[in-house]
Amino acid sequence: MNTLRWLVRIFLFVVLLGFCLKNTTPVTVNFLFSLQWHAPLIIILLLAVCGGALLGLLATTRVWWRLRGELARLRRSGSSTKNIPLPTEPPRD
């Protein structure tokens, strides 16, 4: 199984490396107020992907902190899952 993971990782690395090498054409990004930035396309794509990942992480931090606080509160209170009643009928769709 570990060998399969490494083979998949190597394959993805080679595919992404080929993608990077094919997208080195310089492009111009136009911002507001006639500002322009000239950079290779792969840099623009990399920044867009990193920005999207950062926005996704920021969107989930509030829920993550709330759940983390709730877990800490439950651990302090010493409650366990044995006291939670099980549902008697399946939920309706």
Z-matrix of the N, CA and C atoms (Angstrom, degrees):
N
C 1 1.453
C 2 1.522 1 110.93
N 3 1.329 2 115.66 1 -39.21
C 4 1.457 3 120.26 2 179.45
C 5 1.530 4 110.41 3 -64.65
N 6 1.319 5 117.23 4 -37.01
C 7 1.465 6 121.12 5 178.23
C 8 1.520 7 110.82 6 -64.95
N 9 1.320 8 116.80 7 -39.78
C 10 1.460 9 120.57 8 178.72
C 11 1.528 10 110.91 9 -63.38
N 12 1.322 11 116.99 10 -41.08
C 13 1.472 12 120.22 11 177.24
C 14 1.514 13 111.34 12 -59.64
N 15 1.340 14 116.41 13 -44.82
C 16 1.456 15 119.36 14 -179.36
C 17 1.521 16 111.36 15 -66.88
N 18 1.319 17 117.30 16 -36.36
C 19 1.467 18 119.84 17 177.44
C 20 1.527 19 111.09 18 -64.71
N 21 1.324 20 117.44 19 -40.63
C 22 1.463 21 121.28 20 177.57
C 23 1.525 22 110.09 21 -65.53
N 24 1.325 23 117.25 22 -42.29
C 25 1.472 24 120.85 23 178.82
C 26 1.525 25 111.30 24 -62.56
N 27 1.323 26 116.71 25 -44.30
C 28 1.464 27 120.24 26 179.21
C 29 1.522 28 110.46 27 -64.42
N 30 1.325 29 117.21 28 -41.85
C 31 1.462 30 120.71 29 178.11
C 32 1.528 31 111.08 30 -61.05
N 33 1.332 32 117.00 31 -46.58
C 34 1.471 33 120.16 32 178.81
C 35 1.521 34 111.26 33 -63.07
N 36 1.322 35 117.57 34 -39.23
C 37 1.457 36 120.62 35 178.37
C 38 1.526 37 110.93 36 -62.53
N 39 1.318 38 117.64 37 -44.42
C 40 1.466 39 121.01 38 -179.62
C 41 1.525 40 110.74 39 -65.28
N 42 1.336 41 117.12 40 -41.83
C 43 1.467 42 120.21 41 178.95
C 44 1.526 43 110.55 42 -64.09
N 45 1.331 44 117.21 43 -45.60
C 46 1.464 45 120.24 44 179.60
C 47 1.521 46 111.87 45 -67.41
N 48 1.327 47 118.27 46 -35.64
C 49 1.453 48 120.93 47 176.12
C 50 1.528 49 110.59 48 -63.84
N 51 1.321 50 116.89 49 -42.84
C 52 1.465 51 120.24 50 176.16
C 53 1.515 52 111.91 51 -62.77
N 54 1.337 53 116.71 52 -39.25
C 55 1.462 54 121.27 53 177.07
C 56 1.526 55 110.33 54 -62.02
N 57 1.321 56 116.27 55 -42.37
C 58 1.467 57 120.50 56 179.67
C 59 1.527 58 111.24 57 -64.74
N 60 1.304 59 116.42 58 -43.05
C 61 1.461 60 119.82 59 -177.65
C 62 1.529 61 112.23 60 -69.19
N 63 1.321 62 117.62 61 -26.17
C 64 1.473 63 120.74 62 178.82
C 65 1.526 64 112.44 63 -81.97
N 66 1.333 65 118.82 64 -18.80
C 67 1.463 66 122.09 65 -174.65
C 68 1.524 67 111.80 66 -113.55
N 69 1.322 68 115.99 67 53.33
C 70 1.455 69 120.44 68 178.98
C 71 1.519 70 112.48 69 -101.09
N 72 1.315 71 117.51 70 6.59
C 73 1.460 72 121.54 71 -179.86
C 74 1.522 73 110.25 72 -64.29
N 75 1.330 74 117.83 73 132.72
C 76 1.466 75 118.59 74 177.53
C 77 1.527 76 111.41 75 -70.53
N 78 1.307 77 116.10 76 136.74
C 79 1.467 78 121.77 77 179.09
C 80 1.524 79 108.23 78 -128.97
N 81 1.322 80 114.79 79 163.89
C 82 1.452 81 121.64 80 178.07
C 83 1.511 82 108.91 81 -114.19
N 84 1.325 83 116.33 82 127.70
C 85 1.461 84 121.75 83 175.51
C 86 1.521 85 106.74 84 -103.96
N 87 1.335 86 116.49 85 124.11
C 88 1.457 87 122.06 86 -179.51
C 89 1.519 88 109.76 87 -98.56
N 90 1.332 89 116.45 88 123.88
C 91 1.449 90 122.90 89 177.56
C 92 1.520 91 109.30 90 -101.89
N 93 1.319 92 115.91 91 -176.92
C 94 1.455 93 120.29 92 174.95
C 95 1.524 94 110.59 93 -67.32
N 96 1.307 95 116.15 94 160.72
C 97 1.464 96 123.88 95 177.90
C 98 1.523 97 112.22 96 58.47
N 99 1.322 98 117.05 97 35.14
C 100 1.474 99 124.36 98 175.65
C 101 1.530 100 113.71 99 60.44
N 102 1.316 101 117.84 100 26.29
C 103 1.459 102 121.11 101 174.47
C 104 1.514 103 109.07 102 -82.38
N 105 1.320 104 116.42 103 139.11
C 106 1.457 105 121.20 104 -179.23
C 107 1.524 106 109.83 105 -131.00
N 108 1.319 107 114.84 106 150.72
C 109 1.459 108 120.98 107 176.77
C 110 1.518 109 107.44 108 -134.81
N 111 1.314 110 117.26 109 127.70
C 112 1.457 111 123.24 110 179.19
C 113 1.524 112 108.26 111 -105.26
N 114 1.328 113 116.64 112 123.92
C 115 1.464 114 121.23 113 -179.53
C 116 1.520 115 108.47 114 -157.68
N 117 1.331 116 117.07 115 161.33
C 118 1.472 117 119.52 116 174.27
C 119 1.535 118 110.87 117 -64.30
N 120 1.309 119 115.54 118 148.18
C 121 1.466 120 121.27 119 -176.85
C 122 1.521 121 112.05 120 -58.21
N 123 1.315 122 118.02 121 -37.73
C 124 1.458 123 119.92 122 -177.48
C 125 1.527 124 111.52 123 -65.38
N 126 1.335 125 117.57 124 -31.71
C 127 1.462 126 120.32 125 176.94
C 128 1.523 127 110.09 126 -67.78
N 129 1.316 128 116.01 127 -41.62
C 130 1.467 129 120.89 128 178.13
C 131 1.524 130 110.16 129 -62.21
N 132 1.333 131 117.04 130 -45.08
C 133 1.462 132 120.93 131 179.30
C 134 1.527 133 111.24 132 -64.37
N 135 1.316 134 117.64 133 -41.06
C 136 1.461 135 121.45 134 179.21
C 137 1.520 136 110.89 135 -62.97
N 138 1.324 137 117.40 136 -43.80
C 139 1.458 138 120.39 137 178.38
C 140 1.526 139 111.74 138 -65.33
N 141 1.333 140 117.09 139 -37.27
C 142 1.462 141 120.14 140 178.72
C 143 1.535 142 111.15 141 -66.12
N 144 1.315 143 117.58 142 -41.68
C 145 1.470 144 121.35 143 178.99
C 146 1.525 145 110.53 144 -66.65
N 147 1.333 146 116.89 145 -43.92
C 148 1.466 147 120.11 146 178.93
C 149 1.529 148 111.36 147 -64.69
N 150 1.335 149 116.41 148 -39.57
C 151 1.463 150 119.91 149 177.34
C 152 1.516 151 112.05 150 -64.23
N 153 1.329 152 117.55 151 -40.99
C 154 1.456 153 121.06 152 177.49
C 155 1.521 154 112.24 153 -65.28
N 156 1.328 155 116.63 154 -39.98
C 157 1.467 156 119.87 155 177.45
C 158 1.525 157 110.80 156 -65.45
N 159 1.325 158 116.80 157 -39.45
C 160 1.463 159 120.39 158 178.53
C 161 1.526 160 111.32 159 -65.34
N 162 1.318 161 117.05 160 -42.41
C 163 1.467 162 119.84 161 177.11
C 164 1.532 163 111.33 162 -63.74
N 165 1.323 164 117.21 163 -38.29
C 166 1.458 165 120.44 164 176.99
C 167 1.519 166 112.16 165 -63.82
N 168 1.322 167 116.56 166 -41.62
C 169 1.469 168 119.96 167 177.05
C 170 1.522 169 111.38 168 -65.04
N 171 1.312 170 116.88 169 -41.94
C 172 1.461 171 119.63 170 178.88
C 173 1.524 172 111.64 171 -64.38
N 174 1.328 173 116.72 172 -33.63
C 175 1.465 174 120.19 173 -179.84
C 176 1.523 175 111.89 174 -69.08
N 177 1.317 176 117.80 175 -26.62
C 178 1.464 177 120.46 176 -177.45
C 179 1.517 178 113.85 177 -96.55
N 180 1.331 179 118.95 178 -7.02
C 181 1.460 180 119.49 179 -174.99
C 182 1.524 181 112.80 180 -66.66
N 183 1.319 182 118.04 181 -34.94
C 184 1.470 183 119.29 182 -179.44
C 185 1.522 184 111.12 183 -62.67
N 186 1.329 185 117.10 184 -45.96
C 187 1.465 186 120.98 185 179.00
C 188 1.525 187 109.88 186 -65.94
N 189 1.313 188 117.01 187 -40.27
C 190 1.461 189 121.13 188 -179.37
C 191 1.520 190 110.95 189 -62.01
N 192 1.326 191 117.63 190 -45.46
C 193 1.461 192 120.75 191 179.04
C 194 1.522 193 111.75 192 -65.78
N 195 1.334 194 117.12 193 -37.49
C 196 1.468 195 120.03 194 179.01
C 197 1.523 196 109.89 195 -64.93
N 198 1.321 197 117.50 196 -46.14
C 199 1.459 198 120.46 197 179.88
C 200 1.525 199 111.89 198 -66.65
N 201 1.306 200 116.35 199 -35.10
C 202 1.461 201 119.69 200 177.46
C 203 1.532 202 111.14 201 -65.68
N 204 1.330 203 116.29 202 -41.69
C 205 1.459 204 120.37 203 177.07
C 206 1.517 205 112.08 204 -65.08
N 207 1.343 206 116.20 205 -39.79
C 208 1.466 207 119.78 206 178.72
C 209 1.522 208 110.80 207 -65.13
N 210 1.325 209 117.31 208 -40.01
C 211 1.461 210 120.73 209 178.14
C 212 1.528 211 110.86 210 -64.50
N 213 1.321 212 117.06 211 -41.59
C 214 1.469 213 120.09 212 178.00
C 215 1.525 214 110.76 213 -63.99
N 216 1.339 215 116.96 214 -39.89
C 217 1.463 216 120.34 215 178.68
C 218 1.522 217 110.82 216 -64.30
N 219 1.329 218 117.93 217 -41.74
C 220 1.462 219 121.41 218 178.84
C 221 1.529 220 111.38 219 -66.08
N 222 1.325 221 116.39 220 -37.70
C 223 1.465 222 118.78 221 178.46
C 224 1.517 223 111.32 222 -66.70
N 225 1.339 224 117.10 223 -39.07
C 226 1.464 225 120.69 224 178.73
C 227 1.523 226 111.75 225 -66.38
N 228 1.332 227 116.38 226 -36.88
C 229 1.464 228 119.10 227 -177.02
C 230 1.529 229 111.61 228 -76.17
N 231 1.323 230 117.61 229 -15.30
C 232 1.451 231 120.78 230 176.82
C 233 1.517 232 113.45 231 77.64
N 234 1.319 233 118.17 232 12.83
C 235 1.459 234 119.70 233 179.58
C 236 1.523 235 109.33 234 -76.22
N 237 1.302 236 115.14 235 152.69
C 238 1.461 237 120.25 236 179.22
C 239 1.521 238 108.74 237 -125.40
N 240 1.300 239 115.08 238 173.30
C 241 1.459 240 119.82 239 -179.58
C 242 1.517 241 112.00 240 -77.13
N 243 1.336 242 118.99 241 -6.64
C 244 1.462 243 121.47 242 -179.71
C 245 1.524 244 111.34 243 -68.41
N 246 1.321 245 117.94 244 -26.10
C 247 1.454 246 121.05 245 -177.31
C 248 1.533 247 113.43 246 -88.49
N 249 1.319 248 117.19 247 -3.48
C 250 1.460 249 120.52 248 -179.02
C 251 1.521 250 109.05 249 -82.89
N 252 1.356 251 118.60 250 123.41
C 253 1.458 252 119.61 251 -179.85
C 254 1.518 253 111.51 252 -72.45
N 255 1.319 254 116.13 253 142.61
C 256 1.454 255 121.31 254 177.65
C 257 1.522 256 109.72 255 -84.39
N 258 1.328 257 117.40 256 147.07
C 259 1.464 258 118.74 257 177.85
C 260 1.518 259 110.94 258 -68.02
N 261 1.342 260 115.54 259 143.56
C 262 1.478 261 119.26 260 -177.15
C 263 1.516 262 111.81 261 -87.09
N 264 1.317 263 118.74 262 -23.86
C 265 1.459 264 121.24 263 178.35
C 266 1.514 265 108.62 264 -134.46
N 267 1.339 266 117.11 265 152.72
C 268 1.477 267 119.32 266 -178.53
C 269 1.538 268 110.10 267 -68.20
N 270 1.324 269 116.05 268 151.65
C 271 1.479 270 118.72 269 179.23
C 272 1.522 271 110.89 270 -66.97
N 273 1.309 272 115.45 271 147.07
C 274 1.472 273 121.02 272 179.78
C 275 1.521 274 109.47 273 -87.50
N 276 1.302 275 115.65 274 145.26
C 277 1.476 276 120.64 275 178.50
C 278 1.487 277 112.26 276 -82.71
